[in-house]
Amino acid sequence: MIARLHARRVERTFRIRPSDYVEYLLVPRLLERLAKVAPKVNVSARPAAMEPTLALEEGQLDLLIQPVSSGEQTEGFPAEELWDECARASTRGRRRHRTRRG
């Protein structure tokens, strides 16, 4: 029989290493949600003292959240895509202007 997880009763600190972008985008909402559903759960978001996948292997990190394109070698670890995003940046530069001769 599988035991049910009662989030309100869980007392634990999860050590995560998000990328800067993920920390800005996701962590505040994660903390807000956890405060409601699992108030005794803490999250420590900080860089690992060693290479991230080794830190996962050694138990120094519980969760690594980063863009797929980060280059980290995470094969062999359970993983799930959180979202798919495309971004574009534009700059204010010189535009070509047609001049009319009248």
C-alpha positions in Angstrom: 0.0 0.0 0.0 1.3 3.5 -0.9 1.3 6.0 1.9 -0.4 9.3 1.2 1.7 12.4 1.5 0.1 15.0 3.8 1.8 18.2 2.7 0.7 20.2 5.8 2.6 17.7 8.0 5.8 17.5 6.1 8.8 19.2 7.8 11.7 19.4 5.5 14.1 21.7 3.9 14.6 21.2 0.1 18.0 22.3 -1.3 17.5 23.6 -4.9 19.8 25.2 -7.4 17.8 27.2 -9.9 19.3 29.2 -12.7 19.1 33.0 -12.1 16.2 33.2 -14.5 14.3 30.4 -12.9 15.0 31.9 -9.5 13.5 35.2 -10.6 10.6 33.6 -12.4 9.6 30.5 -10.4 10.9 30.6 -6.9 8.7 33.4 -5.5 5.6 31.7 -6.7 6.8 28.3 -5.4 7.4 29.8 -1.9 4.0 31.5 -1.9 2.3 28.2 -2.8 4.3 26.2 -0.3 3.4 28.6 2.5 -0.3 27.7 1.8 -0.1 24.0 1.2 3.0 22.9 3.1 3.8 25.6 5.7 6.5 23.5 7.4 8.5 23.0 4.2 11.5 25.3 3.6 13.4 25.9 0.4 17.1 26.8 0.3 17.9 28.2 -3.1 21.6 28.6 -3.5 24.5 27.7 -5.8 26.1 24.2 -5.1 29.6 24.1 -3.8 30.4 21.6 -6.5 29.4 20.7 -10.0 25.5 20.5 -9.9 25.1 16.9 -11.1 27.7 15.7 -8.6 26.0 17.7 -5.9 22.7 15.8 -6.8 24.6 12.5 -6.7 26.2 13.3 -3.4 22.9 14.5 -1.8 24.0 18.1 -1.4 21.1 19.2 -3.7 17.6 17.9 -3.9 16.5 19.6 -7.1 18.3 21.3 -10.0 16.1 23.6 -12.1 17.7 25.1 -15.2 17.3 25.7 -19.0 17.8 22.6 -21.1 20.4 24.6 -23.0 22.6 25.2 -19.9 25.0 22.5 -20.9 24.8 20.6 -17.6 25.1 16.9 -18.1 22.0 15.5 -16.3 21.5 12.3 -18.2 20.6 9.5 -15.8 18.7 11.7 -13.4 14.9 11.8 -13.5 13.9 15.0 -15.3 10.7 16.7 -16.6 10.3 19.7 -18.9 8.5 22.4 -16.9 7.7 24.8 -19.8 8.7 25.5 -23.4 9.6 29.1 -24.1 10.9 31.2 -26.9 12.3 34.7 -26.3 13.2 37.5 -28.7 15.0 40.7 -28.0 14.9 43.8 -30.1 17.0 46.9 -30.0 16.5 50.4 -31.0 18.8 50.8 -34.0 19.0 52.7 -37.2 16.1 52.1 -39.4 16.1 52.6 -43.1 14.0 55.5 -44.1 12.9 56.0 -47.7 13.2 59.5 -48.9 10.7 60.8 -51.5 11.7 63.1 -54.1 9.0 65.5 -55.0 
